[in-house]
Amino acid sequence: MKAGLVTRECHDLQTMAHWRMDLMASLQRISVITSSGK
């Protein structure tokens, strides 16, 4: 039971890290588009 909770927590952390990477990539893309638009 406890081991299952730990692995699930690790999975959530991985998902969060992946989500943050996607978010950062999207923000970079947006900033590049807006700066080139000027």
C-alpha positions in Angstrom: 0.0 0.0 0.0 2.7 2.5 1.0 4.9 1.6 -1.9 2.0 2.2 -4.3 1.6 5.7 -2.8 5.3 6.5 -3.2 5.4 5.4 -6.9 2.2 7.3 -7.6 3.8 10.4 -6.0 6.9 10.0 -8.2 4.7 9.7 -11.2 2.9 12.9 -10.3 6.2 14.7 -9.9 7.3 13.4 -13.3 4.0 14.6 -14.9 4.4 18.0 -13.3 8.0 18.3 -14.5 6.9 17.3 -18.0 4.0 19.8 -17.9 6.3 22.6 -16.8 8.7 21.8 -19.6 5.8 22.0 -22.1 4.7 25.3 -20.5 8.2 26.8 -20.7 8.5 25.7 -24.4 5.1 27.2 -25.2 6.1 30.5 -23.5 9.4 30.6 -25.4 7.5 30.1 -28.6 5.0 32.8 -27.8 7.8 35.3 -26.8 9.7 34.5 -30.1 6.5 35.1 -32.1 5.7 38.4 -30.4 9.3 39.7 -30.6 9.5 38.8 -34.3 6.1 40.5 -34.8 7.5 43.8 -33.6 
